[in-house]
Amino acid sequence: MATEPPWEEIPHTADWSIRVRGADRRALFENAARGMISLLERPQTDRPSIERRFSLQAHDDETLLVDWLTELVYLLEEEGLVFNEISVEQAVDHALDARISGRPGGRYGKHIKAVTYHLLEIREVTGGFETTLVFDV
């Protein structure tokens, strides 16, 4: 698993899709966020950086992952936040604590409408966890 990238874009007929890997759930959730953002054209902004903290809970890890990425999509779309740092500090027992920092004011050339549940299943694999994410664009 160490030689595989933490995420990779995979072909999908109408939407965007990525396969994400992580040594543990924390790394999986962090890599999912970074992978999602890698699909977008990254705008430039020179505004001061701001920090946001997240504490989320859900009834299962798949819902938690969708909720986490949906929060980031909201910040991308509503505030044009250009992420400098994404740090998932904890992801255990269907709960997540994370910190992000970024600069507001960027406008992305590509947009994600929604994080979907299509094909979503977090699987334990040799060396950690893996999932496939599909984004409605």
C-alpha positions in Angstrom: 0.0 0.0 0.0 2.9 2.4 0.6 3.6 2.6 -3.2 0.0 3.4 -4.1 -1.1 7.0 -4.3 -3.5 8.1 -1.5 -6.1 8.9 -4.2 -6.6 8.6 -7.9 -9.2 9.8 -10.3 -11.1 6.9 -11.9 -13.3 7.0 -15.0 -17.0 7.7 -14.5 -19.5 8.3 -17.2 -21.1 11.5 -16.1 -19.6 12.6 -12.8 -16.2 12.7 -11.1 -15.0 9.8 -9.1 -11.9 9.0 -7.1 -10.6 5.9 -5.2 -9.1 6.9 -1.9 -6.8 5.0 0.4 -5.6 5.6 4.0 -3.6 3.6 6.6 -6.4 4.3 9.1 -9.8 6.1 9.1 -8.2 9.4 9.9 -5.9 9.3 6.9 -8.7 8.0 4.7 -10.9 11.0 5.6 -8.0 13.4 5.1 -6.9 11.9 1.8 -10.6 12.0 0.6 -10.7 15.8 1.2 -7.4 16.3 -0.5 -8.4 14.1 -3.4 -11.7 15.9 -3.9 -10.0 19.3 -3.9 -7.4 18.0 -6.4 -10.2 17.7 -9.0 -10.8 21.4 -9.0 -8.9 24.2 -10.7 -7.2 26.0 -7.8 -7.8 29.7 -7.8 -5.4 32.3 -6.4 -6.2 34.6 -3.6 -4.1 36.9 -1.4 -6.4 37.3 1.5 -5.3 36.4 5.0 -5.7 32.8 6.0 -8.6 31.7 8.3 -9.0 28.5 10.3 -12.1 26.4 10.8 -12.6 23.5 13.1 -15.1 20.7 12.6 -16.6 18.1 15.0 -19.0 15.8 13.2 -20.9 12.7 14.2 -22.9 10.3 12.1 -24.6 6.9 12.4 -21.9 5.2 10.2 -18.5 6.1 8.6 -19.9 6.4 5.1 -22.4 9.1 6.3 -19.6 10.8 8.2 -17.4 10.9 5.1 -20.2 12.4 3.0 -21.0 15.0 5.8 -17.3 15.9 6.1 -16.8 16.4 2.4 -20.1 18.3 2.0 -19.0 20.8 4.7 -15.9 21.4 2.6 -17.9 21.8 -0.6 -20.0 24.4 1.2 -16.9 26.4 2.0 -15.6 26.0 -1.5 -18.9 27.3 -3.0 -20.1 29.8 -0.5 -16.9 31.4 0.6 -14.5 30.5 -2.2 -12.2 29.1 0.4 -8.8 28.0 -1.1 -7.5 25.4 1.3 -3.9 25.7 2.5 -4.1 22.9 5.0 -6.5 20.0 5.8 -5.9 18.1 9.0 -8.2 15.3 10.3 -7.1 15.0 13.9 -9.4 12.1 14.8 -11.8 9.8 13.0 -13.1 7.1 15.3 -16.5 5.7 16.4 -18.4 7.5 13.6 -17.0 10.9 14.8 -14.5 13.3 13.3 -12.5 16.2 14.6 -10.7 18.2 11.9 -9.1 21.5 11.3 -8.7 23.3 7.9 -7.1 26.6 7.0 -7.5 28.5 3.8 -7.9 31.9 2.1 -11.4 33.2 1.2 -12.2 34.9 -2.0 -11.2 32.3 -4.7 -13.7 31.4 -7.4 -13.3 27.9 -8.8 -13.5 27.2 -12.5 -15.0 23.7 -11.8 -17.7 22.9 -9.3 -18.9 20.0 -7.3 -22.7 20.0 -6.7 -22.8 17.2 -4.3 -21.0 14.3 -2.7 -23.0 11.2 -3.4 -23.5 7.8 -1.8 -23.2 6.1 -5.1 -20.7 3.1 -4.8 -19.7 4.4 -1.4 -18.5 1.7 1.0 -15.5 2.1 3.3 -13.6 -1.2 3.0 -10.8 -2.6 5.2 -8.0 -3.7 2.9 -4.4 -4.9 3.4 -2.6 -1.9 4.8 -5.6 0.2 5.8 -8.9 1.4 4.3 -10.2 2.2 0.8 -13.3 3.7 -0.7 -14.6 5.1 -3.9 -16.3 8.5 -4.0 -18.5 9.9 -6.7 -19.2 13.6 -7.0 -22.2 15.1 -8.8 -20.9 17.9 -11.1 
